[in-house]
Amino acid sequence: MANFFKKAFQDMKENAKAQHEVDKANMAAVKAESKAQWEEAKAMGDPEKRKAMMQAERDEQIAEAQKRQAEAQARIDAVKGNK
């Protein structure tokens, strides 16, 4: 009976250590994510960085629109060429 309790307490100790490692890793991840969010928010407060981010987004949208326009024109040309 004493062996049973020794083994049970040893298992609980090992599980507690393992859970502590998991908790430390999760806490570090949350801390890193929080810092990343803070840095992003701080960057949005800087007018130059915000303008650059917004310009990059607009450039991406313009490129996508030009691609769609070219595809539409190719479809138009294909239909007209088939007549």
C-alpha positions in Angstrom: 0.0 0.0 0.0 2.8 2.4 0.8 4.4 1.7 -2.6 1.1 2.6 -4.3 1.0 6.0 -2.6 4.7 6.6 -3.3 4.2 5.9 -6.9 1.0 8.0 -7.0 2.7 11.0 -5.4 5.7 10.6 -7.7 3.4 10.6 -10.8 1.6 13.7 -9.5 4.9 15.5 -9.0 6.0 14.6 -12.6 2.7 15.7 -14.0 2.9 19.0 -12.1 6.4 19.7 -13.5 5.2 18.9 -17.0 2.2 21.1 -16.6 4.4 23.9 -15.3 6.5 23.7 -18.5 3.4 23.9 -20.6 2.2 26.9 -18.6 5.5 28.6 -19.0 5.5 28.0 -22.8 1.9 29.3 -23.1 2.7 32.4 -21.0 5.7 33.2 -23.2 3.6 32.9 -26.3 0.9 35.2 -24.9 3.6 37.7 -23.9 5.1 37.7 -27.4 1.7 38.0 -29.0 0.8 40.9 -26.7 4.1 42.7 -27.5 3.5 42.2 -31.3 0.0 43.7 -30.9 1.5 46.6 -29.0 4.1 47.3 -31.6 1.5 47.2 -34.4 -0.7 49.6 -32.5 2.3 51.9 -31.8 3.3 51.8 -35.5 -0.2 52.8 -36.5 0.3 55.9 -34.4 3.3 57.0 -36.5 1.9 58.8 -39.5 4.7 57.9 -41.8 4.5 54.2 -41.1 0.7 54.2 -41.3 0.9 56.1 -44.7 3.4 53.5 -46.0 1.2 50.6 -44.8 -1.9 52.1 -46.4 0.0 52.9 -49.6 1.2 49.3 -49.8 -2.4 48.1 -49.4 -3.6 50.5 -52.1 -0.9 49.4 -54.5 -1.9 45.7 -53.9 -5.5 46.6 -54.6 -4.6 48.5 -57.8 -2.5 45.6 -59.0 -5.4 43.2 -58.4 -7.8 45.5 -60.3 -5.4 45.8 -63.2 -5.1 42.0 -63.3 -8.8 41.6 -63.4 -9.1 44.2 -66.1 -6.6 42.4 -68.2 -8.4 39.1 -67.8 -11.7 40.7 -68.7 -10.1 42.3 -71.8 -8.7 38.9 -72.8 -12.2 37.4 -72.5 -13.6 40.2 -74.7 -10.9 39.7 -77.3 -11.6 36.0 -77.3 -15.3 36.5 -77.9 -14.8 39.1 -80.6 -12.2 36.9 -82.3 -14.6 34.0 -82.5 -17.2 35.9 -84.5 
